[in-house]
Amino acid sequence: MEPEPGRLRDVTTANPEDAPFESFTDEEIDALETLAEFEAEHRRILAMQTLFYKRRKAGGAA
């Protein structure tokens, strides 16, 4: 079964001690996904602000 778009797939093992990496709880994974979405939106807003102010400066209004 494929994970829904925008969601991380579950890579947990039957025995967590066998995993060569740190495992996270579902709540931690959800928090990381939310943080990543927030960061992406924040970067988009900053890019839009940068374009807005560059256009104002280029037009002589600023």
C-alpha positions in Angstrom: 0.0 0.0 0.0 1.5 3.3 -1.1 1.5 6.2 1.5 -0.7 9.1 0.8 1.0 12.1 -0.9 2.8 14.3 1.5 3.2 11.7 4.1 6.3 9.7 5.1 6.2 6.0 4.8 6.5 3.8 7.8 10.0 2.2 8.0 9.8 0.7 11.5 11.2 -2.7 12.1 9.8 -5.6 14.1 12.5 -5.2 16.7 13.5 -1.6 17.2 16.9 -2.6 18.7 17.8 -4.1 15.3 17.4 -0.7 13.6 20.7 1.0 12.7 19.1 4.4 13.1 17.0 6.3 15.6 13.3 5.6 15.4 10.6 8.2 16.0 7.1 7.9 17.4 4.1 8.7 15.1 3.7 12.0 17.1 7.3 13.0 16.5 7.0 12.3 12.8 3.8 14.3 12.6 5.5 17.2 14.4 8.5 17.0 12.0 6.1 17.0 9.0 4.3 20.0 10.3 7.5 21.8 11.0 8.7 21.1 7.4 5.4 22.3 6.0 5.7 25.5 8.1 9.3 26.1 6.9 8.4 25.6 3.3 5.5 28.1 3.6 7.7 30.6 5.5 10.4 30.4 2.7 7.7 31.0 0.1 6.4 34.1 2.0 10.0 35.4 2.3 10.5 34.9 -1.4 7.3 36.8 -2.2 8.3 39.6 0.1 11.8 39.8 -1.5 10.2 40.0 -5.0 7.7 42.7 -3.9 10.4 44.9 -2.4 12.8 44.4 -5.3 10.0 45.5 -7.7 9.2 48.6 -5.6 12.8 49.6 -5.5 13.3 49.0 -9.2 10.2 51.1 -10.0 11.4 54.0 -7.9 8.6 54.0 -5.4 10.7 53.0 -2.4 
